[in-house]
Amino acid sequence: MWVCVFGLFLFSFFSYMKRSVDCPLLDLFLSSLFWIFSLCCLFIVCMLVLIP
């Protein structure tokens, strides 16, 4: 479970860092997707920590 979440996070992070700025719309989509995914991961971690 944690390996999958961490792997997805790393994958999205690296694709976000390696993205090309040829298409501004795609760039905006990838960055917003990255932030949404990061917030979701943070929320899941908080829920797992707060609710034993």
PDB file with one MODEL, atoms N, CA, C and O in Angstrom:
MODEL        1
ATOM      1  N   MET A   1       0.833  -1.203   0.000  1.00  0.00           N
ATOM      2  CA  MET A   1       0.000   0.000   0.000  1.00  0.00           C
ATOM      3  C   MET A   1       0.871   1.258   0.000  1.00  0.00           C
ATOM      4  O   MET A   1       0.752   2.114  -0.877  1.00  0.00           O
ATOM      5  N   TRP A   2       1.757   1.351   1.011  1.00  0.00           N
ATOM      6  CA  TRP A   2       2.616   2.530   1.132  1.00  0.00           C
ATOM      7  C   TRP A   2       3.608   2.629  -0.023  1.00  0.00           C
ATOM      8  O   TRP A   2       3.941   3.723  -0.479  1.00  0.00           O
ATOM      9  N   VAL A   3       4.079   1.458  -0.495  1.00  0.00           N
ATOM     10  CA  VAL A   3       5.015   1.449  -1.619  1.00  0.00           C
ATOM     11  C   VAL A   3       4.331   1.988  -2.876  1.00  0.00           C
ATOM     12  O   VAL A   3       4.932   2.737  -3.646  1.00  0.00           O
ATOM     13  N   CYS A   4       3.067   1.600  -3.075  1.00  0.00           N
ATOM     14  CA  CYS A   4       2.309   2.073  -4.240  1.00  0.00           C
ATOM     15  C   CYS A   4       2.114   3.584  -4.185  1.00  0.00           C
ATOM     16  O   CYS A   4       2.316   4.283  -5.178  1.00  0.00           O
ATOM     17  N   VAL A   5       1.717   4.082  -3.006  1.00  0.00           N
ATOM     18  CA  VAL A   5       1.492   5.520  -2.838  1.00  0.00           C
ATOM     19  C   VAL A   5       2.789   6.288  -3.059  1.00  0.00           C
ATOM     20  O   VAL A   5       2.806   7.310  -3.745  1.00  0.00           O
ATOM     21  N   PHE A   6       3.882   5.787  -2.470  1.00  0.00           N
ATOM     22  CA  PHE A   6       5.173   6.460  -2.600  1.00  0.00           C
ATOM     23  C   PHE A   6       5.675   6.425  -4.043  1.00  0.00           C
ATOM     24  O   PHE A   6       6.228   7.403  -4.546  1.00  0.00           O
ATOM     25  N   GLY A   7       5.472   5.279  -4.699  1.00  0.00           N
ATOM     26  CA  GLY A   7       5.881   5.144  -6.096  1.00  0.00           C
ATOM     27  C   GLY A   7       5.105   6.089  -7.008  1.00  0.00           C
ATOM     28  O   GLY A   7       5.681   6.717  -7.896  1.00  0.00           O
ATOM     29  N   LEU A   8       3.794   6.186  -6.784  1.00  0.00           N
ATOM     30  CA  LEU A   8       2.977   7.106  -7.569  1.00  0.00           C
ATOM     31  C   LEU A   8       3.389   8.547  -7.329  1.00  0.00           C
ATOM     32  O   LEU A   8       3.420   9.358  -8.254  1.00  0.00           O
ATOM     33  N   PHE A   9       3.706   8.858  -6.078  1.00  0.00           N
ATOM     34  CA  PHE A   9       4.138  10.211  -5.743  1.00  0.00           C
ATOM     35  C   PHE A   9       5.453  10.548  -6.439  1.00  0.00           C
ATOM     36  O   PHE A   9       5.610  11.633  -6.999  1.00  0.00           O
ATOM     37  N   LEU A  10       6.403   9.600  -6.396  1.00  0.00           N
ATOM     38  CA  LEU A  10       7.690   9.819  -7.058  1.00  0.00           C
ATOM     39  C   LEU A  10       7.519   9.960  -8.571  1.00  0.00           C
ATOM     40  O   LEU A  10       8.142  10.812  -9.204  1.00  0.00           O
ATOM     41  N   PHE A  11       6.661   9.105  -9.137  1.00  0.00           N
ATOM     42  CA  PHE A  11       6.420   9.156 -10.576  1.00  0.00           C
ATOM     43  C   PHE A  11       5.831  10.499 -11.002  1.00  0.00           C
ATOM     44  O   PHE A  11       6.272  11.103 -11.979  1.00  0.00           O
ATOM     45  N   SER A  12       4.821  10.959 -10.246  1.00  0.00           N
ATOM     46  CA  SER A  12       4.202  12.240 -10.589  1.00  0.00           C
ATOM     47  C   SER A  12       5.177  13.387 -10.366  1.00  0.00           C
ATOM     48  O   SER A  12       5.182  14.363 -11.116  1.00  0.00           O
ATOM     49  N   PHE A  13       6.007  13.264  -9.324  1.00  0.00           N
ATOM     50  CA  PHE A  13       6.984  14.312  -9.034  1.00  0.00           C
ATOM     51  C   PHE A  13       8.015  14.430 -10.152  1.00  0.00           C
ATOM     52  O   PHE A  13       8.327  15.530 -10.608  1.00  0.00           O
ATOM     53  N   PHE A  14       8.543  13.277 -10.592  1.00  0.00           N
ATOM     54  CA  PHE A  14       9.559  13.304 -11.641  1.00  0.00           C
ATOM     55  C   PHE A  14       8.979  13.724 -12.990  1.00  0.00           C
ATOM     56  O   PHE A  14       9.637  14.426 -13.758  1.00  0.00           O
ATOM     57  N   SER A  15       7.747  13.296 -13.280  1.00  0.00           N
ATOM     58  CA  SER A  15       7.133  13.726 -14.538  1.00  0.00           C
ATOM     59  C   SER A  15       6.836  15.228 -14.491  1.00  0.00           C
ATOM     60  O   SER A  15       6.871  15.913 -15.513  1.00  0.00           O
ATOM     61  N   TYR A  16       6.547  15.722 -13.293  1.00  0.00           N
ATOM     62  CA  TYR A  16       6.322  17.160 -13.126  1.00  0.00           C
ATOM     63  C   TYR A  16       7.621  17.929 -13.326  1.00  0.00           C
ATOM     64  O   TYR A  16       7.624  18.985 -13.960  1.00  0.00           O
ATOM     65  N   MET A  17       8.727  17.409 -12.790  1.00  0.00           N
ATOM     66  CA  MET A  17      10.013  18.079 -12.908  1.00  0.00           C
ATOM     67  C   MET A  17      10.555  18.015 -14.342  1.00  0.00           C
ATOM     68  O   MET A  17      11.212  18.949 -14.803  1.00  0.00           O
ATOM     69  N   LYS A  18      10.274  16.897 -15.050  1.00  0.00           N
ATOM     70  CA  LYS A  18      10.843  16.680 -16.384  1.00  0.00           C
ATOM     71  C   LYS A  18       9.939  17.172 -17.505  1.00  0.00           C
ATOM     72  O   LYS A  18      10.266  16.997 -18.678  1.00  0.00           O
ATOM     73  N   ARG A  19       8.815  17.783 -17.169  1.00  0.00           N
ATOM     74  CA  ARG A  19       7.842  18.174 -18.190  1.00  0.00           C
ATOM     75  C   ARG A  19       8.433  19.232 -19.131  1.00  0.00           C
ATOM     76  O   ARG A  19       9.318  19.998 -18.747  1.00  0.00           O
ATOM     77  N   SER A  20       7.939  19.256 -20.334  1.00  0.00           N
ATOM     78  CA  SER A  20       8.378  20.264 -21.300  1.00  0.00           C
ATOM     79  C   SER A  20       7.392  21.428 -21.277  1.00  0.00           C
ATOM     80  O   SER A  20       6.199  21.241 -21.035  1.00  0.00           O
ATOM     81  N   VAL A  21       7.898  22.617 -21.528  1.00  0.00           N
ATOM     82  CA  VAL A  21       7.053  23.810 -21.484  1.00  0.00           C
ATOM     83  C   VAL A  21       6.624  24.229 -22.892  1.00  0.00           C
ATOM     84  O   VAL A  21       6.425  25.414 -23.159  1.00  0.00           O
ATOM     85  N   ASP A  22       6.481  23.247 -23.790  1.00  0.00           N
ATOM     86  CA  ASP A  22       6.057  23.547 -25.160  1.00  0.00           C
ATOM     87  C   ASP A  22       4.586  23.977 -25.174  1.00  0.00           C
ATOM     88  O   ASP A  22       4.206  24.931 -25.852  1.00  0.00           O
ATOM     89  N   CYS A  23       3.775  23.247 -24.410  1.00  0.00           N
ATOM     90  CA  CYS A  23       2.344  23.530 -24.377  1.00  0.00           C
ATOM     91  C   CYS A  23       1.959  24.079 -23.005  1.00  0.00           C
ATOM     92  O   CYS A  23       1.988  23.334 -22.025  1.00  0.00           O
ATOM     93  N   PRO A  24       1.601  25.353 -22.905  1.00  0.00           N
ATOM     94  CA  PRO A  24       1.253  25.955 -21.608  1.00  0.00           C
ATOM     95  C   PRO A  24       0.047  25.289 -20.947  1.00  0.00           C
ATOM     96  O   PRO A  24      -0.007  25.167 -19.723  1.00  0.00           O
ATOM     97  N   LEU A  25      -0.924  24.858 -21.767  1.00  0.00           N
ATOM     98  CA  LEU A  25      -2.119  24.222 -21.221  1.00  0.00           C
ATOM     99  C   LEU A  25      -1.775  22.883 -20.576  1.00  0.00           C
ATOM    100  O   LEU A  25      -2.256  22.565 -19.489  1.00  0.00           O
ATOM    101  N   LEU A  26      -0.940  22.105 -21.257  1.00  0.00           N
ATOM    102  CA  LEU A  26      -0.499  20.825 -20.716  1.00  0.00           C
ATOM    103  C   LEU A  26       0.335  21.036 -19.460  1.00  0.00           C
ATOM    104  O   LEU A  26       0.230  20.274 -18.499  1.00  0.00           O
ATOM    105  N   ASP A  27       1.157  22.066 -19.475  1.00  0.00           N
ATOM    106  CA  ASP A  27       1.984  22.421 -18.335  1.00  0.00           C
ATOM    107  C   ASP A  27       1.110  22.747 -17.125  1.00  0.00           C
ATOM    108  O   ASP A  27       1.373  22.280 -16.016  1.00  0.00           O
ATOM    109  N   LEU A  28       0.079  23.544 -17.345  1.00  0.00           N
ATOM    110  CA  LEU A  28      -0.850  23.915 -16.283  1.00  0.00           C
ATOM    111  C   LEU A  28      -1.589  22.687 -15.764  1.00  0.00           C
ATOM    112  O   LEU A  28      -1.779  22.535 -14.557  1.00  0.00           O
ATOM    113  N   PHE A  29      -2.006  21.810 -16.680  1.00  0.00           N
ATOM    114  CA  PHE A  29      -2.718  20.590 -16.304  1.00  0.00           C
ATOM    115  C   PHE A  29      -1.843  19.685 -15.445  1.00  0.00           C
ATOM    116  O   PHE A  29      -2.297  19.171 -14.423  1.00  0.00           O
ATOM    117  N   LEU A  30      -0.588  19.487 -15.854  1.00  0.00           N
ATOM    118  CA  LEU A  30       0.318  18.621 -15.104  1.00  0.00           C
ATOM    119  C   LEU A  30       0.640  19.184 -13.729  1.00  0.00           C
ATOM    120  O   LEU A  30       0.697  18.441 -12.749  1.00  0.00           O
ATOM    121  N   SER A  31       0.851  20.497 -13.651  1.00  0.00           N
ATOM    122  CA  SER A  31       1.175  21.095 -12.362  1.00  0.00           C
ATOM    123  C   SER A  31      -0.023  21.036 -11.415  1.00  0.00           C
ATOM    124  O   SER A  31       0.141  20.765 -10.226  1.00  0.00           O
ATOM    125  N   SER A  32      -1.227  21.290 -11.936  1.00  0.00           N
ATOM    126  CA  SER A  32      -2.414  21.216 -11.085  1.00  0.00           C
ATOM    127  C   SER A  32      -2.667  19.774 -10.656  1.00  0.00           C
ATOM    128  O   SER A  32      -3.062  19.522  -9.518  1.00  0.00           O
ATOM    129  N   LEU A  33      -2.440  18.826 -11.571  1.00  0.00           N
ATOM    130  CA  LEU A  33      -2.594  17.413 -11.245  1.00  0.00           C
ATOM    131  C   LEU A  33      -1.610  17.007 -10.150  1.00  0.00           C
ATOM    132  O   LEU A  33      -1.959  16.265  -9.232  1.00  0.00           O
ATOM    133  N   PHE A  34      -0.376  17.504 -10.260  1.00  0.00           N
ATOM    134  CA  PHE A  34       0.648  17.222  -9.260  1.00  0.00           C
ATOM    135  C   PHE A  34       0.248  17.750  -7.890  1.00  0.00           C
ATOM    136  O   PHE A  34       0.387  17.043  -6.892  1.00  0.00           O
ATOM    137  N   TRP A  35      -0.245  18.983  -7.828  1.00  0.00           N
ATOM    138  CA  TRP A  35      -0.631  19.565  -6.541  1.00  0.00           C
ATOM    139  C   TRP A  35      -1.852  18.871  -5.959  1.00  0.00           C
ATOM    140  O   TRP A  35      -1.919  18.659  -4.748  1.00  0.00           O
ATOM    141  N   ILE A  36      -2.823  18.511  -6.800  1.00  0.00           N
ATOM    142  CA  ILE A  36      -4.002  17.784  -6.327  1.00  0.00           C
ATOM    143  C   ILE A  36      -3.590  16.431  -5.752  1.00  0.00           C
ATOM    144  O   ILE A  36      -4.076  16.023  -4.698  1.00  0.00           O
ATOM    145  N   PHE A  37      -2.692  15.741  -6.449  1.00  0.00           N
ATOM    146  CA  PHE A  37      -2.217  14.443  -5.984  1.00  0.00           C
ATOM    147  C   PHE A  37      -1.448  14.570  -4.670  1.00  0.00           C
ATOM    148  O   PHE A  37      -1.590  13.730  -3.781  1.00  0.00           O
ATOM    149  N   SER A  38      -0.637  15.616  -4.550  1.00  0.00           N
ATOM    150  CA  SER A  38       0.121  15.847  -3.320  1.00  0.00           C
ATOM    151  C   SER A  38      -0.811  16.111  -2.147  1.00  0.00           C
ATOM    152  O   SER A  38      -0.607  15.580  -1.056  1.00  0.00           O
ATOM    153  N   LEU A  39      -1.836  16.931  -2.371  1.00  0.00           N
ATOM    154  CA  LEU A  39      -2.803  17.234  -1.318  1.00  0.00           C
ATOM    155  C   LEU A  39      -3.586  15.988  -0.927  1.00  0.00           C
ATOM    156  O   LEU A  39      -3.875  15.783   0.253  1.00  0.00           O
ATOM    157  N   CYS A  40      -3.934  15.153  -1.906  1.00  0.00           N
ATOM    158  CA  CYS A  40      -4.637  13.902  -1.615  1.00  0.00           C
ATOM    159  C   CYS A  40      -3.768  12.977  -0.771  1.00  0.00           C
ATOM    160  O   CYS A  40      -4.255  12.375   0.186  1.00  0.00           O
ATOM    161  N   CYS A  41      -2.489  12.859  -1.113  1.00  0.00           N
ATOM    162  CA  CYS A  41      -1.566  12.030  -0.341  1.00  0.00           C
ATOM    163  C   CYS A  41      -1.447  12.548   1.086  1.00  0.00           C
ATOM    164  O   CYS A  41      -1.461  11.770   2.040  1.00  0.00           O
ATOM    165  N   LEU A  42      -1.328  13.860   1.227  1.00  0.00           N
ATOM    166  CA  LEU A  42      -1.220  14.475   2.544  1.00  0.00           C
ATOM    167  C   LEU A  42      -2.477  14.207   3.360  1.00  0.00           C
ATOM    168  O   LEU A  42      -2.391  13.901   4.549  1.00  0.00           O
ATOM    169  N   PHE A  43      -3.644  14.319   2.730  1.00  0.00           N
ATOM    170  CA  PHE A  43      -4.917  14.081   3.395  1.00  0.00           C
ATOM    171  C   PHE A  43      -5.039  12.631   3.852  1.00  0.00           C
ATOM    172  O   PHE A  43      -5.486  12.367   4.968  1.00  0.00           O
ATOM    173  N   ILE A  44      -4.641  11.684   2.990  1.00  0.00           N
ATOM    174  CA  ILE A  44      -4.693  10.260   3.327  1.00  0.00           C
ATOM    175  C   ILE A  44      -3.771   9.949   4.499  1.00  0.00           C
ATOM    176  O   ILE A  44      -4.142   9.206   5.408  1.00  0.00           O
ATOM    177  N   VAL A  45      -2.575  10.517   4.476  1.00  0.00           N
ATOM    178  CA  VAL A  45      -1.619  10.301   5.566  1.00  0.00           C
ATOM    179  C   VAL A  45      -2.166  10.856   6.874  1.00  0.00           C
ATOM    180  O   VAL A  45      -2.072  10.208   7.916  1.00  0.00           O
ATOM    181  N   CYS A  46      -2.741  12.064   6.819  1.00  0.00           N
ATOM    182  CA  CYS A  46      -3.323  12.672   8.020  1.00  0.00           C
ATOM    183  C   CYS A  46      -4.464  11.823   8.567  1.00  0.00           C
ATOM    184  O   CYS A  46      -4.564  11.633   9.779  1.00  0.00           O
ATOM    185  N   MET A  47      -5.320  11.314   7.696  1.00  0.00           N
ATOM    186  CA  MET A  47      -6.437  10.478   8.131  1.00  0.00           C
ATOM    187  C   MET A  47      -5.939   9.189   8.776  1.00  0.00           C
ATOM    188  O   MET A  47      -6.486   8.752   9.789  1.00  0.00           O
ATOM    189  N   LEU A  48      -4.902   8.576   8.195  1.00  0.00           N
ATOM    190  CA  LEU A  48      -4.368   7.335   8.746  1.00  0.00           C
ATOM    191  C   LEU A  48      -3.689   7.565  10.090  1.00  0.00           C
ATOM    192  O   LEU A  48      -3.706   6.696  10.961  1.00  0.00           O
ATOM    193  N   VAL A  49      -3.090   8.748  10.250  1.00  0.00           N
ATOM    194  CA  VAL A  49      -2.415   9.055  11.511  1.00  0.00           C
ATOM    195  C   VAL A  49      -3.428   9.418  12.594  1.00  0.00           C
ATOM    196  O   VAL A  49      -3.308   8.972  13.735  1.00  0.00           O
ATOM    197  N   LEU A  50      -4.424  10.227  12.237  1.00  0.00           N
ATOM    198  CA  LEU A  50      -5.390  10.712  13.220  1.00  0.00           C
ATOM    199  C   LEU A  50      -6.412   9.657  13.616  1.00  0.00           C
ATOM    200  O   LEU A  50      -6.869   9.631  14.759  1.00  0.00           O
ATOM    201  N   ILE A  51      -6.777   8.780  12.671  1.00  0.00           N
ATOM    202  CA  ILE A  51      -7.769   7.736  12.965  1.00  0.00           C
ATOM    203  C   ILE A  51      -7.075   6.378  12.981  1.00  0.00           C
ATOM    204  O   ILE A  51      -6.831   5.788  11.928  1.00  0.00           O
ATOM    205  N   PRO A  52      -6.762   5.888  14.168  1.00  0.00           N
ATOM    206  CA  PRO A  52      -6.045   4.604  14.276  1.00  0.00           C
ATOM    207  C   PRO A  52      -6.926   3.407  13.915  1.00  0.00           C
ATOM    208  O   PRO A  52      -6.466   2.266  13.958  1.00  0.00           O
TER     209      PRO A  52
ENDMDL
END
